[in-house]
Amino acid sequence: MKILLNDIIQYSDAPDELKSPALADFYYFNNELVINLDKQYPINSIGLGNLDKNSQITVLLNNETFIINYEDNGLYLLLNTVITNKITINTTSLKIGRFAAGFACDIPTAVMKEPGWGSTAVPRTTLSGQVIAGRGGYNYRTLSLDSRYKITKDTVNELEAGQKYIGMGYPFFLNLEVENYKIPYKRFYGIEKNQQNMILQSGVRKFLYSFKFDFEERF
């Protein structure tokens, strides 16, 4: 999987709605938006959340233009890495729930994949055995992926750099195109259930770590 551990948009002058972890906090577009970062960063991916269906977003980094066709909430990979301190975006969507950017880390995962589905609705059973449907809840996806001694020093450095917002409960952007042969979706936006206390298991002879990721979808 590819995962964005350090969202550099958090260190920019982007509108608060684009930085918010809640995708229901919309930024409404009427023309292009220029985002200034606090310094230069390498960017090879864009995280998108809650755009209009089948919309398109244009991202300008230095003199390179990237066009992304939005399909679902999650991480979109660019064709190459660009080092810049400014991002210009425009879109056919009327709104964006969240816009993220940064360096996507590659974490190979074990063959076993565990996609799942959950709901916060609570059905009730009456004394006569009838079921009353739960109301007011929402449905969400879950995903468990195991990485065995594949987490490298570069990934650990990105994890440390993004720890402030990871610890605050900000969801991760994932790209699952490699895992898609076993998972019915290519992208994911969600928390890791232990992200406030992530303990990596160390390799013995090399700088390699293991971790079992347990994700829950967020909106």
Secondary structure, DSSP 8 states (H G I E B T S, - for coil): -EEE---GGGGB---HHHH-S-TTS-EE-SS-EEEEEEEEEEEEEEEEES--TT-EEEEEETTEEEEEE--SSEEEEEEEEEEEEEEEEEESSSEESEEEEE-EEE----S-EEEEEEE----EE-TTS-EE---S--EEEEEEEEEEEEE-HHHHHHHHHTHHHHHTT--EEEE-TTGGGTSS-SEEEEEETTTTS---EE-SSSS-EEEEEEEEE--
